[in-house]
Amino acid sequence: MGIFRDLYNAAMAIPSQPSSDETGKTSGQSKKLDLRSGAYKDPSRFDSDFRYRVREDLEGTLKDYSARAAVADIFHQSRGGQGITKQEVKEGLKHLVEQGKLNEDQMWAVRKKYGIF
C-alpha cells in the first residue's frame, strides 16, 4: 500500500499542464471582428484563414455562400496597415450592391452586424 500512496501523492504534487485545446482558446484566439470602435486592428487579420473566419462569422447573417465570400473579400482587401476601417467596408458593400452580388437588405444586415453606420 505504501507504493501506491507514494505514487498518488507524487501525482498530486505535479502541477497540471494546460492541454493544447485550452492554450489555443486563450492565447491563439483572435478578437471577434468588430468595427464599432472605428477600425479592426487585430494582427490576426493578416492570417491566412482570415477570409474563412469572416465567412463563418457571416453564416447566420447571409445565407448565400457567394455573398459571404464577396463580403470576406472586401474585408481581406481592406486589411492594410491602418486596419480595416468602416469607410472602406461601407464603400465596398455599396460596390457589391451596384454589381448585383448583394441586395440592399443584405448590405444593411452586414452593416448592422458590424456596426457600420
LUMMIVEX-888865 format. One record per atom (N, C-alpha, C): residue in three letters; x, y, z. Coordinates in steps of 0.001 Angstrom, whole numbers, padded with zeros to 6 digits, always signed. Example, Ala and Ser with C-alpha at 12.3 -4.5 7.8 and 13.67 -1.06 7.14 Angstrom:
! LUMMIVEX-888865
ala+013190-005690+007800;ala+012300-004500+007800;ala+013200-003300+007800;ser+012850-002250+007080;ser+013670-001060+007140;ser+012900+000030+007870;
***
This chain:
! LUMMIVEX-888865
met+000806-001200+000000;met+000000+000000+000000;met+000848+001264+000000;gly+002043+001199+000550;gly+002887+002369+000630;gly+003315+002878-000735;ile+003543+001974-001691;ile+003969+002375-003024;ile+002854+003152-003721;phe+001635+002635-003613;phe+000510+003310-004263;phe+000255+004689-003662;arg+000383+004780-002341;arg+000189+006060-001684;arg+001273+007050-002111;asp+002526+006583-002234;asp+003613+007449-002672;asp+003396+007921-004112;leu+002956+007000-004987;leu+002683+007386-006377;leu+001521+008368-006455;tyr+000499+008128-005666;tyr-000663+009016-005669;tyr-000266+010403-005183;asn+000507+010486-004122;asn+000946+011775-003586;asn+001871+012482-004576;ala+002736+011722-005256;ala+003632+012323-006244;ala+002834+012865-007427;ala+001819+012129-007840;ala+000992+012589-008963;ala+000201+013824-008578;met-000223+013906-007363;met-000985+015067-006917;met-000096+016300-006789;ala+001209+016099-006559;ala+002123+017226-006382;ala+002549+017834-007715;ile+002391+017103-008824;ile+002808+017612-010130;ile+001781+018625-010611;pro+002219+019840-010934;pro+001244+020820-011436;pro+000743+020381-012813;ser-000516+020571-013021;ser-001102+020137-014290;ser-000760+021134-015379;gln-000441+020625-016549;gln-000156+021446-017714;gln-001451+021659-018477;pro-001726+022860-018949;pro-002939+023060-019737;pro-002836+022299-021052;ser-003932+021731-021465;ser-003938+020989-022718;ser-003826+021950-023887;ser-003542+021416-025061;ser-003390+022267-026236;ser-004709+022953-026587;asp-005843+022307-026258;asp-007136+022932-026524;asp-007318+024178-025668;glu-006904+024096-024399;glu-007071+025234-023505;glu-006151+026386-023898;thr-004901+026076-024286;thr-003981+027146-024636;thr-004394+027819-025927;gly-004954+027081-026870;gly-005405+027670-028128;gly-006560+028620-027919;lys-007396+028335-026930;lys-008553+029189-026683;lys-008158+030505-026043;thr-007098+030490-025249;thr-006763+031710-024540;thr-005738+032560-025276;ser-004668+031950-025763;ser-003607+032768-026335;ser-003703+032924-027841;gly-004146+031907-028571;gly-004135+031961-030016;gly-005405+032482-030639;gln-006417+032690-029851;gln-007701+033110-030405;gln-007693+034606-030669;ser-008198+034985-031818;ser-008230+036398-032164;ser-009506+037036-031630;lys-009487+038357-031626;lys-010674+039081-031191;lys-011788+038883-032201;lys-013015+039011-031730;lys-014153+038949-032629;lys-014118+040178-033530;leu-014436+039957-034783;leu-014411+041041-035763;leu-015472+042067-035401;asp-015050+043254-034995;asp-015975+044303-034566;asp-015423+045647-034997;leu-016220+046363-035758;leu-015792+047669-036267;leu-016448+048826-035533;arg-017100+048572-034427;arg-017825+049627-033718;arg-016889+050723-033197;ser-015638+050387-032933;ser-014710+051398-032426;ser-014007+052169-033544;gly-014320+051885-034794;gly-013748+052644-035903;gly-012914+051812-036838;ala-012069+050931-036319;ala-011221+050101-037169;ala-010895+048809-036433;tyr-010703+047759-037195;tyr-010308+046466-036656;tyr-008814+046332-036881;lys-008028+046362-035804;lys-006571+046396-035914;lys-005899+045152-035361;asp-006629+044089-035103;asp-006054+042871-034556;asp-005064+042270-035559;pro-003863+041857-035123;pro-002890+041291-036055;pro-003369+040005-036744;ser-004413+039384-036239;ser-004911+038151-036865;ser-005510+038415-038241;arg-005721+039685-038594;arg-006273+039970-039919;arg-005297+039610-041020;phe-004024+039394-040671;phe-003018+039009-041655;phe-002860+037488-041750;asp-003590+036730-040949;asp-003519+035271-041015;asp-004102+034766-042325;ser-003661+033598-042718;ser-004120+033029-043986;ser-005588+032616-043937;asp-006124+032396-042757;asp-007519+031957-042647;asp-008478+033103-042315;phe-008050+034340-042556;phe-008879+035492-042211;phe-010193+035493-042995;arg-010128+035239-044308;arg-011354+035203-045121;arg-012311+034129-044621;tyr-011749+032970-044274;tyr-012569+031871-043769;tyr-013300+032290-042494;arg-012590+032958-041592;arg-013226+033391-040338;arg-014324+034401-040583;val-014145+035300-041549;val-015187+036273-041875;val-016398+035554-042467;arg-016158+034597-043374;arg-017278+033844-043959;arg-018045+033095-042882;glu-017343+032474-041950;glu-018001+031746-040867;glu-018775+032697-039958;asp-018226+033867-039718;asp-018885+034861-038873;asp-020190+035356-039503;leu-020231+035401-040824;leu-021411+035889-041540;leu-022430+034801-041844;glu-022181+033578-041434;glu-023043+032465-041814;glu-024489+032658-041381;gly-024745+033203-040228;gly-026113+033442-039785;gly-026747+034670-040412;thr-025924+035578-040894;thr-026416+036827-041468;thr-026744+036687-042946;leu-025851+036055-043696;leu-026041+035869-045140;leu-026122+034377-045437;lys-027202+033946-046057;lys-027395+032526-046345;lys-026567+032062-047532;asp-026390+032922-048521;asp-025713+032564-049756;asp-024196+032586-049568;tyr-023544+031486-049947;tyr-022092+031395-049791;tyr-021370+032443-050630;ser-021847+032675-051845;ser-021159+033641-052711;ser-021238+035058-052143;ala-022335+035388-051482;ala-022450+036701-050845;ala-021476+036805-049673;arg-021377+035749-048859;arg-020424+035751-047744;arg-018994+035859-048257;ala-018704+035150-049346;ala-017352+035193-049911;ala-017028+036583-050448;ala-017994+037242-051071;ala-017766+038591-051603;ala-017481+039578-050471;val-018235+039464-049384;val-018001+040356-048239;val-016647+040034-047601;ala-016296+038757-047506;ala-014992+038376-046947;ala-013858+038928-047794;asp-014051+038963-049112;asp-013029+039541-049993;asp-012840+041029-049716;ile-013931+041730-049425;ile-013823+043157-049084;ile-012986+043328-047820;phe-013276+042528-046803;phe-012512+042625-045565;phe-011049+042263-045810;his-010808+041286-046666;his-009442+040853-046952;his-008675+041945-047702;gln-009319+042615-048634;gln-008665+043676-049400;gln-008400+044902-048536;ser-009181+045100-047487;ser-009083+046300-046660;ser-008192+046112-045450;arg-007320+045131-045462;arg-006571+044829-044247;arg-005197+045455-044206;gly-005058+046644-044680;gly-003773+047329-044738;gly-003241+047736-043377;gly-002242+048584-043373;gly-001529+048950-042159;gly-002360+049640-041103;gln-003369+050405-041490;gln-004185+051128-040512;gln-005352+050298-040000;gly-005487+049086-040438;gly-006610+048256-040024;gly-007763+048394-041000;ile-008788+047657-040760;ile-009981+047687-041593;ile-010867+048800-041071;thr-011130+049796-041889;thr-011933+050925-041443;thr-013376+050764-041893;lys-014245+051447-041202;lys-015663+051416-041541;lys-015908+051948-042948;gln-015219+053008-043301;gln-015447+053642-044592;gln-015086+052704-045738;glu-013980+051982-045605;glu-013579+051037-046647;glu-014626+049949-046839;val-015113+049428-045742;val-016116+048370-045820;val-017421+048924-046374;lys-017804+050111-045946;lys-019040+050738-046426;lys-019007+050925-047944;glu-017901+051450-048451;glu-017764+051650-049893;glu-017748+050314-050640;gly-017084+049330-050057;gly-017040+048016-050688;gly-018410+047358-050751;leu-019199+047500-049691;leu-020550+046940-049689;leu-021439+047634-050717;lys-021299+048951-050825;lys-022070+049677-051844;lys-021693+049203-053244;his-020420+048946-053450;his-019949+048460-054744;his-020532+047073-055047;leu-020635+046217-054038;leu-021234+044889-054236;leu-022712+044994-054600;val-023404+045962-054017;val-024813+046178-054362;val-024926+046644-055809;glu-024040+047544-056210;glu-024051+048027-057593;glu-023760+046905-058583;gln-022900+045957-058197;gln-022568+044824-059057;gln-023653+043757-059056;gly-024563+043811-058108;gly-025632+042827-058013;gly-025266+041591-057206;lys-024156+041619-056500;lys-023757+040481-055681;lys-024480+040463-054342;leu-024936+041618-053903;leu-025728+041759-052676;leu-026939+042619-052995;asn-028008+042411-052230;asn-029119+043352-052349;asn-029045+044324-051163;glu-029908+045297-051163;glu-029888+046335-050114;glu-030073+045744-048717;asp-030992+044792-048582;asp-031249+044192-047275;asp-030019+043465-046743;gln-029332+042756-047621;gln-028121+042050-047206;gln-027026+043027-046806;met-026902+044119-047558;met-025905+045129-047221;met-026177+045696-045836;trp-027444+046024-045559;trp-027773+046591-044256;trp-027631+045568-043139;ala-027851+044292-043432;ala-027658+043255-042417;ala-026184+043167-042015;val-025296+043236-042995;val-023858+043194-042695;val-023440+044458-041956;arg-023924+045597-042405;arg-023583+046853-041744;arg-024075+046867-040301;lys-025260+046333-040065;lys-025798+046291-038709;lys-024979+045341-037847;lys-024588+044195-038398;lys-023824+043207-037641;lys-022495+043776-037151;tyr-021831+044555-037999;tyr-020511+045082-037645;tyr-020540+046521-037175;gly-021702+047123-037037;gly-021802+048480-036521;gly-021274+049535-037466;ile-021531+049361-038751;ile-021052+050304-039766;ile-022205+051212-040164;phe-022264+052406-039554;phe-023363+053338-039838;phe-022824+054666-040293;
***
